Amino acid sequence: MQNNTFSTLFVGQNLIRLKEVDSTNNFLKDLASNSEPLAEGTVIMAENQYAGRGQVESVWQSQPGKNISTSIYLRPSFLPLNKQFYLTIAVSLAVTDALGAFIPHGIYVKWPNDIYFQNKKLGGILIENTLTGSLIKASIIGIGLNINQEEFSDNIAYKAISVIQILQKSVSIIDILEKLFVYMEKYYLILRSGRYEFLKDLYLERLYLFKQSADYRQGEKVFKGSIMDVAESGHILLEVEGESQSFNFKELEFIHTK
Ligand code: BTN
């Protein structure tokens, strides 16, 4: 890759690189509301994100200059209300394809959209939507990937991993970003063309622990279950003691084996 001219039509064509920011998602949200209309596909990337946000109000930690902290601006207003989970699917597929170009085996999506290598977390996705009525007016796709970070703090070291730890060599962040933008555009266009079944089939193929028995927690209750399907609503369907049970994101916790 030279001069950051990505081989895409729109994703990454307007690229804003920041040395430091609280959160690329926050920055992009402010930019979108202060400079409408913002070009679809605008990307923010930051070398250092000092208040990165994760799912369910968690903190996203990343060593400065080592990883990918980026946010992409999309306007998927074509997506009907009952199909909105397919945006999560499309983004998960784009991220796994991009990483798959460097790491040929072992990349999975842990439901709904954590990025795993084998049984450790390689990255995460935080999608924040602005709605008009029931349609998505704008979507901020936040992606954090552990690339060249060699050590993690004690509280996450047992469950986090990076590309450098997997490949035993550093990888160019801009080369991974290029792939990410290419695949993001590809899957976004597939989503726009309405090929929902195609996207869902691929997502299930890449789903971590699909049809495998594993330990889960719901509140105080710990039980074994196997993922059998993911519904259009985004709910996960587990087979638990021979019966199908449906859970939403906040209800179910996967128990990580150390
Ligand atoms: C998760 O908890 O797994 C989601 C992590 C998402 C982190 C990314 S880094 C870029 C973007 N900006 C943020 O503040 N969060 C997302």
Residues whose N, C-alpha, C, O or C-beta is under 5 A from the ligand:
A	BS01	BTN	S23 T24 N25 A51 G52 R53 G54 Q55 W60 I68 S69 T70 G123 G124 I125 L126 G142 I143 G144
